[in-house]
Amino acid sequence: MQTINVFQCELNKAIPLEYIGSVKYVGESFGVDSLTNDREYNIVKDKNGDLKVVDDSGEDYLYDLMNPKPTDNSSVGGKFYLIDDPKNILQKVGIKKYILN
């Protein structure tokens, strides 16, 4: 199992979480430390088995993997596209491969 260290503010330290893959976010940027258009993000699995995105804050957060946007609907959000998916987990949840035009 491959892990990456992800900062946890409540612990004030980084902890190893299972690396699931990476995605590219394409859409409207939102939040100071949330998601930025055309940027790549790591996907990790936490101790509860939830798939989380390591966003611009450097911490792991739950985002809708099919329609990532802020919970207050202040942005239309965007889509995630596969960059790396070594165990085909992200493809199974419906994320499509990123294709350059």
C-alpha positions, 0 to 999 in steps of 0.5 A, a space after each residue: 500500500 502506497 501512502 502519502 503524508 497529509 497535514 491534519 490541522 486538528 493534530 497539528 501534524 502530517 499523517 500517512 494516508 493511503 494514496 488512491 490516485 490523482 485527478 485534474 480539476 477543471 472548472 470554476 476555482 473556489 475558496 482560498 484553500 479549496 480547488 483551483 482550475 487546471 490543478 492536479 490533486 491527490 486522492 487518499 483514503 482515510 481511516 474510515 475508508 472515505 475517499 478524500 481530496 488533498 486540496 489547496 489547503 494541503 489537508 484532506 477533505 470530502 468533495 463530491 467526486 462527480 460534481 465538486 463544488 462548495 457546499 454553499 453553492 457559491 460556485 458551479 464547481 467543475 469536474 475531476 478527470 483521472 491522471 493516475 489510478 493504480 488500482 482502478 478505484 477512481 474509474 470505478 466511481 465514474 471519474 473519466 480519464 483526462 484527454 488533451 485536445 
